[in-house]
C-alpha cells in the first residue's frame, strides 16, 4: 500500500480507501460489511469514508460496530484508522418538516456531528466534510462552526465535497481573515468519464492552497467496470434493483444526479461503448477494467486517495490488486488511454506523464 499526505497536511491516507456509500447498513448485512472492511484493513487501507446520509445513518452504525469488533480482536486501534463522515443531507431521523435537519448551519453541523459520533461510537472523526455547499448559510458561519469542532477535539481536519472552486476559495479567504482552520481537502467525483472539474476548475486550488482530494465514484457508478456492455444488467449489480432496461435506468441516473451526472459523455449508451474500447488495453496489461479504472485515478498526483466501493470481500481483494498496475501505466499507455477516451482537458493532457507522488511510493 502507498500512503499519501492529504494535501499539505501531515496526515497520511492510504492510496485506496473504502467507502460506505450505498451498501453498508443498506442492502448489505453487517457481517458482509465486516468482511469487506477487514479485507481492506489487512490490505493496508487505513482510510474509511462515511456520511450521515448513507442508509439514513445506518452505515455509520455498522462501521462503528466493525471498528469496535476490530479493537476487541486486536486487529487495530482506533488511532490506526482515518475515519471520515459528512454532514449536509441529514440522517433521515428528524421530525418531518424540521428546517434545521439538513444543511451546513452551525446548529446542524454541531448537532449532526454529535449524532454521527454516537452512531460511530467514537469520540472524534479524523475528517469532516460539508457534503455539499449551502448557499443559504453564510460562509463565515460554516467556517466558524468547523473551526469550533476542531478546537473541541471532535474533528482533526475539515473539508468539502462537490463545492465549486469559487466556494472553496471563499472559505479559505474567510479562514485567513479570521485566523480560523481552513478546509484542507475536497471530495469530488473523478474518473475516466468525469475529468473536467478535477483537472481544470480545481487546478488552482492544488497550487494555491495545497488542497488534497479523496475522490468518489472512480468507476463511474459501475460504468467503467464493463459489466453493462451490450446493454446487459448483471444480477446483483446496482442497476439490477431498478427492474428496468439499462438505457432507461442509466439515463435516469444521468439526469437525476445520483453519481452519473456530469460525465463528459452525456449519452449513457455512448459511454458504455467508450468503455468497451478500453477492454483490449486492459487485457494487454493483464488487469480487469475496474483495476484499470482505479489505477488510472492514482496516476494523477492530485488524488490523495481513491475511495472504492465493495459489497463482497472478493471485490475488495480485486480492488487492492489495482495497485500493482499503477507502475504499468507508462506515459505511452496514458496517452493511449487519452486517445480512446477522447476527453482529456486540453490544458492538462500531461498530468499522467511521470508524476511525482507526495509521499514516498511503495507500490
Secondary structure as GFF3:
##gff-version 3
##sequence-region A 1 363
A	DSSP	beta_strand	3	5	.	.	.	ID=ss1
A	DSSP	beta_strand	12	14	.	.	.	ID=ss2
A	DSSP	beta_strand	16	19	.	.	.	ID=ss3
A	DSSP	alpha_helix	30	42	.	.	.	ID=ss4
A	DSSP	beta_strand	47	49	.	.	.	ID=ss5
A	DSSP	three_ten_helix	54	57	.	.	.	ID=ss6
A	DSSP	alpha_helix	58	73	.	.	.	ID=ss7
A	DSSP	three_ten_helix	78	80	.	.	.	ID=ss8
A	DSSP	beta_strand	82	87	.	.	.	ID=ss9
A	DSSP	alpha_helix	106	120	.	.	.	ID=ss10
A	DSSP	beta_strand	125	130	.	.	.	ID=ss11
A	DSSP	alpha_helix	139	152	.	.	.	ID=ss12
A	DSSP	beta_strand	155	160	.	.	.	ID=ss13
A	DSSP	alpha_helix	165	178	.	.	.	ID=ss14
A	DSSP	beta_strand	185	186	.	.	.	ID=ss15
A	DSSP	alpha_helix	196	196	.	.	.	ID=ss16
A	DSSP	pi_helix	197	201	.	.	.	ID=ss17
A	DSSP	alpha_helix	203	209	.	.	.	ID=ss18
A	DSSP	beta_strand	212	215	.	.	.	ID=ss19
A	DSSP	three_ten_helix	220	225	.	.	.	ID=ss20
A	DSSP	three_ten_helix	229	231	.	.	.	ID=ss21
A	DSSP	three_ten_helix	238	242	.	.	.	ID=ss22
A	DSSP	alpha_helix	246	256	.	.	.	ID=ss23
A	DSSP	alpha_helix	268	276	.	.	.	ID=ss24
A	DSSP	alpha_helix	279	285	.	.	.	ID=ss25
A	DSSP	alpha_helix	289	298	.	.	.	ID=ss26
A	DSSP	beta_strand	305	308	.	.	.	ID=ss27
A	DSSP	alpha_helix	313	321	.	.	.	ID=ss28
A	DSSP	three_ten_helix	322	325	.	.	.	ID=ss29
A	DSSP	alpha_helix	331	341	.	.	.	ID=ss30
A	DSSP	three_ten_helix	346	348	.	.	.	ID=ss31
###
